[in-house]
Amino acid sequence: MSQETSAKMMTRLCRADEVTPDTPLRVEIDDEAYAVFQADDGYFVTADLCSHGPGSLAEGFLEGHEIECPFHQGKFDIRSGAPTAPPCFEPVRVWQPEVVNGELFIARD
């Protein structure tokens, strides 16, 4: 079940302290899965499902701003969703999270 703030219609994903540089987080809301990452310069959110296969990006290896899919080792830039290594050629969707009172929110369609 989604939790939304009334002012901006933002959907709550998680507490910010649930995500660390070493531990991405998979969040499922209304049958949609998101991968939440923390890198040196902030928080990032992508679709959890790899665009090439059944891999969960939240279970991948994050190095800098690049997430490696655990299924076939394709890579994506978590800032833009752009593929950075084959076999991935299609980008994954990204959202710009906002931190409000220690919690992460995104605007969903």
N, CA, C and O atoms as a GROMACS GRO file, in nm:
protein
  436
    1MET      N    1   0.085  -0.118   0.000
    1MET     CA    2   0.000   0.000   0.000
    1MET      C    3   0.089   0.124   0.000
    1MET      O    4   0.186   0.131   0.076
    2SER      N    5   0.058   0.218  -0.083
    2SER     CA    6   0.141   0.338  -0.093
    2SER      C    7   0.101   0.440   0.012
    2SER      O    8  -0.016   0.449   0.052
    3GLN      N    9   0.199   0.516   0.055
    3GLN     CA   10   0.175   0.626   0.147
    3GLN      C   11   0.214   0.752   0.074
    3GLN      O   12   0.326   0.762   0.023
    4GLU      N   13   0.125   0.850   0.067
    4GLU     CA   14   0.152   0.971  -0.009
    4GLU      C   15   0.144   1.094   0.080
    4GLU      O   16   0.061   1.100   0.170
    5THR      N   17   0.231   1.192   0.053
    5THR     CA   18   0.221   1.319   0.122
    5THR      C   19   0.115   1.400   0.049
    5THR      O   20   0.106   1.393  -0.073
    6SER      N   21   0.038   1.474   0.121
    6SER     CA   22  -0.072   1.547   0.058
    6SER      C   23  -0.025   1.670  -0.019
    6SER      O   24  -0.089   1.707  -0.118
    7ALA      N   25   0.085   1.734   0.021
    7ALA     CA   26   0.129   1.857  -0.042
    7ALA      C   27   0.176   1.836  -0.186
    7ALA      O   28   0.140   1.913  -0.275
    8LYS      N   29   0.256   1.734  -0.211
    8LYS     CA   30   0.316   1.716  -0.343
    8LYS      C   31   0.273   1.585  -0.410
    8LYS      O   32   0.321   1.556  -0.520
    9MET      N   33   0.186   1.508  -0.350
    9MET     CA   34   0.148   1.378  -0.404
    9MET      C   35   0.270   1.291  -0.429
    9MET      O   36   0.283   1.228  -0.534
   10MET      N   37   0.358   1.289  -0.334
   10MET     CA   38   0.478   1.208  -0.342
   10MET      C   39   0.451   1.075  -0.271
   10MET      O   40   0.380   1.071  -0.170
   11THR      N   41   0.508   0.967  -0.324
   11THR     CA   42   0.491   0.835  -0.266
   11THR      C   43   0.613   0.801  -0.182
   11THR      O   44   0.726   0.813  -0.227
   12ARG      N   45   0.587   0.759  -0.059
   12ARG     CA   46   0.695   0.720   0.032
   12ARG      C   47   0.750   0.585  -0.010
   12ARG      O   48   0.675   0.491  -0.036
   13LEU      N   49   0.884   0.577  -0.017
   13LEU     CA   50   0.950   0.451  -0.047
   13LEU      C   51   1.000   0.382   0.080
   13LEU      O   52   0.971   0.264   0.103
   14CYS      N   53   1.076   0.455   0.162
   14CYS     CA   54   1.140   0.394   0.277
   14CYS      C   55   1.204   0.503   0.363
   14CYS      O   56   1.203   0.621   0.327
   15ARG      N   57   1.259   0.462   0.476
   15ARG     CA   58   1.341   0.553   0.556
   15ARG      C   59   1.477   0.564   0.489
   15ARG      O   60   1.528   0.465   0.436
   16ALA      N   61   1.536   0.680   0.491
   16ALA     CA   62   1.668   0.699   0.428
   16ALA      C   63   1.773   0.611   0.493
   16ALA      O   64   1.865   0.565   0.426
   17ASP      N   65   1.762   0.587   0.624
   17ASP     CA   66   1.864   0.507   0.692
   17ASP      C   67   1.853   0.357   0.661
   17ASP      O   68   1.937   0.278   0.706
   18GLU      N   69   1.752   0.316   0.584
   18GLU     CA   70   1.741   0.176   0.542
   18GLU      C   71   1.831   0.146   0.423
   18GLU      O   72   1.849   0.030   0.387
   19VAL      N   73   1.886   0.251   0.362
   19VAL     CA   74   1.970   0.236   0.242
   19VAL      C   75   2.110   0.284   0.276
   19VAL      O   76   2.127   0.392   0.331
   20THR      N   77   2.208   0.203   0.242
   20THR     CA   78   2.348   0.243   0.263
   20THR      C   79   2.423   0.219   0.132
   20THR      O   80   2.371   0.149   0.044
   21PRO      N   81   2.542   0.274   0.117
   21PRO     CA   82   2.618   0.249  -0.006
   21PRO      C   83   2.642   0.100  -0.032
   21PRO      O   84   2.653   0.059  -0.148
   22ASP      N   85   2.649   0.020   0.073
   22ASP     CA   86   2.673  -0.123   0.056
   22ASP      C   87   2.545  -0.206   0.047
   22ASP      O   88   2.551  -0.324   0.014
   23THR      N   89   2.431  -0.144   0.075
   23THR     CA   90   2.306  -0.219   0.081
   23THR      C   91   2.194  -0.148   0.008
   23THR      O   92   2.117  -0.075   0.070
   24PRO      N   93   2.182  -0.169  -0.124
   24PRO     CA   94   2.065  -0.116  -0.195
   24PRO      C   95   1.939  -0.183  -0.138
   24PRO      O   96   1.947  -0.288  -0.074
   25LEU      N   97   1.826  -0.121  -0.162
   25LEU     CA   98   1.701  -0.171  -0.107
   25LEU      C   99   1.598  -0.189  -0.217
   25LEU      O  100   1.582  -0.102  -0.303
   26ARG      N  101   1.529  -0.302  -0.214
   26ARG     CA  102   1.418  -0.327  -0.307
   26ARG      C  103   1.289  -0.289  -0.234
   26ARG      O  104   1.265  -0.333  -0.122
   27VAL      N  105   1.209  -0.206  -0.298
   27VAL     CA  106   1.081  -0.161  -0.242
   27VAL      C  107   0.972  -0.193  -0.342
   27VAL      O  108   0.983  -0.159  -0.460
   28GLU      N  109   0.866  -0.258  -0.296
   28GLU     CA  110   0.754  -0.289  -0.384
   28GLU      C  111   0.631  -0.213  -0.337
   28GLU      O  112   0.592  -0.220  -0.221
   29ILE      N  113   0.570  -0.139  -0.429
   29ILE     CA  114   0.449  -0.061  -0.402
   29ILE      C  115   0.352  -0.083  -0.516
   29ILE      O  116   0.386  -0.061  -0.633
   30ASP      N  117   0.232  -0.128  -0.484
   30ASP     CA  118   0.129  -0.149  -0.585
   30ASP      C  119   0.179  -0.231  -0.703
   30ASP      O  120   0.158  -0.194  -0.819
   31ASP      N  121   0.245  -0.342  -0.674
   31ASP     CA  122   0.297  -0.435  -0.776
   31ASP      C  123   0.405  -0.376  -0.865
   31ASP      O  124   0.433  -0.430  -0.972
   32GLU      N  125   0.466  -0.266  -0.823
   32GLU     CA  126   0.579  -0.206  -0.895
   32GLU      C  127   0.701  -0.214  -0.802
   32GLU      O  128   0.693  -0.176  -0.685
   33ALA      N  129   0.814  -0.263  -0.855
   33ALA     CA  130   0.934  -0.278  -0.773
   33ALA      C  131   1.036  -0.170  -0.810
   33ALA      O  132   1.059  -0.140  -0.927
   34TYR      N  133   1.095  -0.112  -0.707
   34TYR     CA  134   1.194  -0.006  -0.720
   34TYR      C  135   1.324  -0.051  -0.653
   34TYR      O  136   1.321  -0.123  -0.554
   35ALA      N  137   1.437  -0.008  -0.708
   35ALA     CA  138   1.568  -0.028  -0.646
   35ALA      C  139   1.614   0.108  -0.594
   35ALA      O  140   1.619   0.205  -0.670
   36VAL      N  141   1.646   0.116  -0.466
   36VAL     CA  142   1.686   0.242  -0.404
   36VAL      C  143   1.833   0.231  -0.367
   36VAL      O  144   1.876   0.135  -0.301
   37PHE      N  145   1.911   0.330  -0.410
   37PHE     CA  146   2.055   0.328  -0.390
   37PHE      C  147   2.101   0.454  -0.317
   37PHE      O  148   2.037   0.559  -0.326
   38GLN      N  149   2.212   0.441  -0.245
   38GLN     CA  150   2.280   0.557  -0.190
   38GLN      C  151   2.422   0.557  -0.246
   38GLN      O  152   2.494   0.458  -0.237
   39ALA      N  153   2.461   0.669  -0.303
   39ALA     CA  154   2.598   0.688  -0.349
   39ALA      C  155   2.652   0.811  -0.277
   39ALA      O  156   2.579   0.875  -0.202
   40ASP      N  157   2.778   0.842  -0.298
   40ASP     CA  158   2.842   0.952  -0.224
   40ASP      C  159   2.763   1.082  -0.229
   40ASP      O  160   2.761   1.157  -0.131
   41ASP      N  161   2.698   1.109  -0.342
   41ASP     CA  162   2.632   1.238  -0.357
   41ASP      C  163   2.481   1.234  -0.341
   41ASP      O  164   2.413   1.330  -0.377
   42GLY      N  165   2.426   1.125  -0.288
   42GLY     CA  166   2.283   1.126  -0.261
   42GLY      C  167   2.216   0.991  -0.282
   42GLY      O  168   2.281   0.886  -0.282
   43TYR      N  169   2.084   0.998  -0.301
   43TYR     CA  170   2.001   0.880  -0.319
   43TYR      C  171   1.951   0.875  -0.463
   43TYR      O  172   1.932   0.978  -0.528
   44PHE      N  173   1.932   0.752  -0.512
   44PHE     CA  174   1.889   0.730  -0.649
   44PHE      C  175   1.788   0.616  -0.651
   44PHE      O  176   1.796   0.523  -0.570
   45VAL      N  177   1.692   0.625  -0.744
   45VAL     CA  178   1.588   0.523  -0.754
   45VAL      C  179   1.574   0.483  -0.901
   45VAL      O  180   1.561   0.568  -0.989
   46THR      N  181   1.578   0.351  -0.926
   46THR     CA  182   1.555   0.297  -1.059
   46THR      C  183   1.445   0.191  -1.050
   46THR      O  184   1.408   0.147  -0.941
   47ALA      N  185   1.395   0.152  -1.166
   47ALA     CA  186   1.311   0.032  -1.169
   47ALA      C  187   1.399  -0.082  -1.121
   47ALA      O  188   1.518  -0.086  -1.154
   48ASP      N  189   1.343  -0.174  -1.045
   48ASP     CA  190   1.424  -0.284  -0.992
   48ASP      C  191   1.455  -0.389  -1.099
   48ASP      O  192   1.562  -0.449  -1.095
   49LEU      N  193   1.365  -0.410  -1.191
   49LEU     CA  194   1.383  -0.515  -1.291
   49LEU      C  195   1.475  -0.468  -1.403
   49LEU      O  196   1.454  -0.363  -1.463
   50CYS      N  197   1.577  -0.546  -1.430
   50CYS     CA  198   1.669  -0.518  -1.539
   50CYS      C  199   1.592  -0.515  -1.670
   50CYS      O  200   1.497  -0.592  -1.688
   51SER      N  201   1.631  -0.429  -1.762
   51SER     CA  202   1.563  -0.418  -1.891
   51SER      C  203   1.598  -0.532  -1.986
   51SER      O  204   1.538  -0.544  -2.092
   52HIS      N  205   1.696  -0.616  -1.949
   52HIS     CA  206   1.740  -0.724  -2.037
   52HIS      C  207   1.691  -0.861  -1.992
   52HIS      O  208   1.681  -0.953  -2.074
   53GLY      N  209   1.662  -0.877  -1.865
   53GLY     CA  210   1.624  -1.009  -1.815
   53GLY      C  211   1.563  -1.000  -1.676
   53GLY      O  212   1.526  -0.891  -1.632
   54PRO      N  213   1.553  -1.111  -1.607
   54PRO     CA  214   1.482  -1.116  -1.479
   54PRO      C  215   1.563  -1.072  -1.357
   54PRO      O  216   1.521  -1.101  -1.245
   55GLY      N  217   1.675  -1.006  -1.373
   55GLY     CA  218   1.757  -0.968  -1.260
   55GLY      C  219   1.700  -0.854  -1.178
   55GLY      O  220   1.641  -0.761  -1.233
   56SER      N  221   1.717  -0.862  -1.046
   56SER     CA  222   1.679  -0.755  -0.954
   56SER      C  223   1.800  -0.664  -0.935
   56SER      O  224   1.902  -0.708  -0.882
   57LEU      N  225   1.789  -0.539  -0.977
   57LEU     CA  226   1.904  -0.448  -0.965
   57LEU      C  227   1.940  -0.421  -0.819
   57LEU      O  228   2.056  -0.394  -0.788
   58ALA      N  229   1.842  -0.427  -0.728
   58ALA     CA  230   1.872  -0.408  -0.586
   58ALA      C  231   1.961  -0.518  -0.531
   58ALA      O  232   2.023  -0.502  -0.426
   59GLU      N  233   1.968  -0.631  -0.601
   59GLU     CA  234   2.054  -0.742  -0.560
   59GLU      C  235   2.190  -0.736  -0.630
   59GLU      O  236   2.274  -0.824  -0.610
   60GLY      N  237   2.210  -0.634  -0.712
   60GLY     CA  238   2.334  -0.622  -0.787
   60GLY      C  239   2.446  -0.558  -0.708
   60GLY      O  240   2.431  -0.524  -0.591
   61PHE      N  241   2.560  -0.544  -0.774
   61PHE     CA  242   2.680  -0.485  -0.715
   61PHE      C  243   2.691  -0.340  -0.761
   61PHE      O  244   2.698  -0.313  -0.880
   62LEU      N  245   2.694  -0.247  -0.665
   62LEU     CA  246   2.704  -0.105  -0.695
   62LEU      C  247   2.848  -0.059  -0.680
   62LEU      O  248   2.911  -0.081  -0.576
   63GLU      N  249   2.899   0.004  -0.785
   63GLU     CA  250   3.032   0.063  -0.781
   63GLU      C  251   3.021   0.205  -0.834
   63GLU      O  252   2.995   0.225  -0.953
   64GLY      N  253   3.041   0.303  -0.748
   64GLY     CA  254   3.023   0.442  -0.787
   64GLY      C  255   2.876   0.466  -0.818
   64GLY      O  256   2.790   0.453  -0.731
   65HIS      N  257   2.848   0.501  -0.945
   65HIS     CA  258   2.710   0.522  -0.990
   65HIS      C  259   2.666   0.413  -1.088
   65HIS      O  260   2.568   0.431  -1.161
   66GLU      N  261   2.736   0.302  -1.088
   66GLU     CA  262   2.706   0.195  -1.183
   66GLU      C  263   2.660   0.070  -1.108
   66GLU      O  264   2.729   0.019  -1.020
   67ILE      N  265   2.541   0.021  -1.145
   67ILE     CA  266   2.488  -0.102  -1.083
   67ILE      C  267   2.504  -0.216  -1.183
   67ILE      O  268   2.471  -0.202  -1.301
   68GLU      N  269   2.553  -0.328  -1.134
   68GLU     CA  270   2.570  -0.446  -1.217
   68GLU      C  271   2.456  -0.544  -1.188
   68GLU      O  272   2.435  -0.582  -1.073
   69CYS      N  273   2.384  -0.584  -1.291
   69CYS     CA  274   2.275  -0.680  -1.276
   69CYS      C  275   2.334  -0.815  -1.235
   69CYS      O  276   2.430  -0.862  -1.297
   70PRO      N  277   2.279  -0.879  -1.131
   70PRO     CA  278   2.333  -1.007  -1.087
   70PRO      C  279   2.299  -1.123  -1.181
   70PRO      O  280   2.356  -1.231  -1.169
   71PHE      N  281   2.207  -1.102  -1.274
   71PHE     CA  282   2.163  -1.209  -1.363
   71PHE      C  283   2.261  -1.232  -1.478
   71PHE      O  284   2.295  -1.347  -1.507
   72HIS      N  285   2.306  -1.124  -1.543
   72HIS     CA  286   2.394  -1.141  -1.659
   72HIS      C  287   2.507  -1.040  -1.664
   72HIS      O  288   2.576  -1.030  -1.765
   73GLN      N  289   2.528  -0.966  -1.556
   73GLN     CA  290   2.638  -0.871  -1.540
   73GLN      C  291   2.632  -0.750  -1.633
   73GLN      O  292   2.734  -0.683  -1.651
   74GLY      N  293   2.517  -0.720  -1.692
   74GLY     CA  294   2.500  -0.594  -1.761
   74GLY      C  295   2.501  -0.482  -1.658
   74GLY      O  296   2.480  -0.507  -1.539
   75LYS      N  297   2.525  -0.360  -1.702
   75LYS     CA  298   2.538  -0.248  -1.606
   75LYS      C  299   2.456  -0.129  -1.652
   75LYS      O  300   2.430  -0.109  -1.770
   76PHE      N  301   2.416  -0.048  -1.550
   76PHE     CA  302   2.339   0.074  -1.572
   76PHE      C  303   2.392   0.186  -1.485
   76PHE      O  304   2.444   0.162  -1.376
   77ASP      N  305   2.379   0.308  -1.533
   77ASP     CA  306   2.409   0.427  -1.453
   77ASP      C  307   2.284   0.457  -1.370
   77ASP      O  308   2.177   0.480  -1.427
   78ILE      N  309   2.297   0.458  -1.238
   78ILE     CA  310   2.180   0.479  -1.152
   78ILE      C  311   2.128   0.622  -1.156
   78ILE      O  312   2.016   0.648  -1.112
   79ARG      N  313   2.207   0.715  -1.210
   79ARG     CA  314   2.162   0.854  -1.219
   79ARG      C  315   2.068   0.874  -1.337
   79ARG      O  316   1.973   0.952  -1.328
   80SER      N  317   2.094   0.804  -1.447
   80SER     CA  318   2.016   0.826  -1.569
   80SER      C  319   1.938   0.704  -1.615
   80SER      O  320   1.844   0.716  -1.694
   81GLY      N  321   1.976   0.586  -1.567
   81GLY     CA  322   1.916   0.462  -1.613
   81GLY      C  323   1.978   0.409  -1.741
   81GLY      O  324   1.940   0.303  -1.789
   82ALA      N  325   2.074   0.482  -1.797
   82ALA     CA  326   2.137   0.443  -1.923
   82ALA      C  327   2.220   0.316  -1.906
   82ALA      O  328   2.290   0.301  -1.806
   83PRO      N  329   2.213   0.225  -2.003
   83PRO     CA  330   2.299   0.106  -1.998
   83PRO      C  331   2.445   0.146  -2.019
   83PRO      O  332   2.475   0.234  -2.100
   84THR      N  333   2.535   0.081  -1.944
   84THR     CA  334   2.677   0.113  -1.956
   84THR      C  335   2.762  -0.008  -1.994
   84THR      O  336   2.881   0.007  -2.022
   85ALA      N  337   2.701  -0.128  -1.997
   85ALA     CA  338   2.775  -0.248  -2.037
   85ALA      C  339   2.676  -0.351  -2.092
   85ALA      O  340   2.566  -0.367  -2.040
   86PRO      N  341   2.717  -0.421  -2.200
   86PRO     CA  342   2.631  -0.523  -2.257
   86PRO      C  343   2.615  -0.641  -2.159
   86PRO      O  344   2.699  -0.661  -2.072
   87PRO      N  345   2.510  -0.714  -2.173
   87PRO     CA  346   2.418  -0.719  -2.285
   87PRO      C  347   2.301  -0.620  -2.277
   87PRO      O  348   2.204  -0.633  -2.351
   88CYS      N  349   2.308  -0.523  -2.189
   88CYS     CA  350   2.199  -0.427  -2.173
   88CYS      C  351   2.209  -0.316  -2.278
   88CYS      O  352   2.315  -0.256  -2.296
   89PHE      N  353   2.099  -0.291  -2.346
   89PHE     CA  354   2.093  -0.184  -2.445
   89PHE      C  355   1.976  -0.090  -2.421
   89PHE      O  356   1.977   0.023  -2.470
   90GLU      N  357   1.876  -0.135  -2.347
   90GLU     CA  358   1.759  -0.053  -2.314
   90GLU      C  359   1.779   0.007  -2.176
   90GLU      O  360   1.818  -0.065  -2.084
   91PRO      N  361   1.752   0.136  -2.158
   91PRO     CA  362   1.766   0.196  -2.025
   91PRO      C  363   1.658   0.145  -1.929
   91PRO      O  364   1.555   0.092  -1.971
   92VAL      N  365   1.683   0.163  -1.801
   92VAL     CA  366   1.582   0.138  -1.698
   92VAL      C  367   1.528   0.274  -1.655
   92VAL      O  368   1.598   0.375  -1.664
   93ARG      N  369   1.407   0.275  -1.608
   93ARG     CA  370   1.344   0.400  -1.565
   93ARG      C  371   1.406   0.447  -1.434
   93ARG      O  372   1.443   0.366  -1.349
   94VAL      N  373   1.416   0.578  -1.418
   94VAL     CA  374   1.467   0.638  -1.295
   94VAL      C  375   1.368   0.739  -1.240
   94VAL      O  376   1.286   0.795  -1.314
   95TRP      N  377   1.376   0.762  -1.110
   95TRP     CA  378   1.298   0.865  -1.041
   95TRP      C  379   1.394   0.945  -0.955
   95TRP      O  380   1.493   0.892  -0.906
   96GLN      N  381   1.366   1.072  -0.937
   96GLN     CA  382   1.448   1.158  -0.852
   96GLN      C  383   1.386   1.161  -0.713
   96GLN      O  384   1.281   1.222  -0.694
   97PRO      N  385   1.448   1.096  -0.617
   97PRO     CA  386   1.390   1.093  -0.483
   97PRO      C  387   1.410   1.225  -0.408
   97PRO      O  388   1.505   1.299  -0.434
   98GLU      N  389   1.320   1.251  -0.316
   98GLU     CA  390   1.333   1.363  -0.224
   98GLU      C  391   1.340   1.308  -0.083
   98GLU      O  392   1.268   1.214  -0.049
   99VAL      N  393   1.426   1.367  -0.002
   99VAL     CA  394   1.436   1.329   0.138
   99VAL      C  395   1.354   1.430   0.219
   99VAL      O  396   1.380   1.550   0.216
  100VAL      N  397   1.254   1.378   0.291
  100VAL     CA  398   1.167   1.461   0.374
  100VAL      C  399   1.162   1.398   0.512
  100VAL      O  400   1.114   1.286   0.529
  101ASN      N  401   1.213   1.471   0.611
  101ASN     CA  402   1.212   1.421   0.749
  101ASN      C  403   1.272   1.281   0.760
  101ASN      O  404   1.219   1.195   0.830
  102GLY      N  405   1.383   1.258   0.689
  102GLY     CA  406   1.453   1.130   0.697
  102GLY      C  407   1.390   1.017   0.620
  102GLY      O  408   1.429   0.901   0.638
  103GLU      N  409   1.292   1.047   0.533
  103GLU     CA  410   1.228   0.944   0.453
  103GLU      C  411   1.241   0.981   0.304
  103GLU      O  412   1.246   1.098   0.268
  104LEU      N  413   1.246   0.877   0.220
  104LEU     CA  414   1.260   0.897   0.076
  104LEU      C  415   1.125   0.888   0.007
  104LEU      O  416   1.046   0.796   0.033
  105PHE      N  417   1.099   0.985  -0.081
  105PHE     CA  418   0.974   0.992  -0.157
  105PHE      C  419   1.007   1.010  -0.305
  105PHE      O  420   1.110   1.067  -0.341
  106ILE      N  421   0.917   0.960  -0.391
  106ILE     CA  422   0.926   0.984  -0.534
  106ILE      C  423   0.788   1.024  -0.586
  106ILE      O  424   0.686   0.992  -0.525
  107ALA      N  425   0.786   1.092  -0.700
  107ALA     CA  426   0.661   1.122  -0.769
  107ALA      C  427   0.640   1.009  -0.869
  107ALA      O  428   0.723   0.986  -0.956
  108ARG      N  429   0.526   0.939  -0.855
  108ARG     CA  430   0.493   0.831  -0.949
  108ARG      C  431   0.381   0.876  -1.043
  108ARG      O  432   0.301   0.963  -1.008
  109ASP      N  433   0.378   0.816  -1.161
  109ASP     CA  434   0.270   0.846  -1.256
  109ASP      C  435   0.144   0.777  -1.211
  109ASP      O  436   0.040   0.789  -1.277
   0.00000   0.00000   0.00000
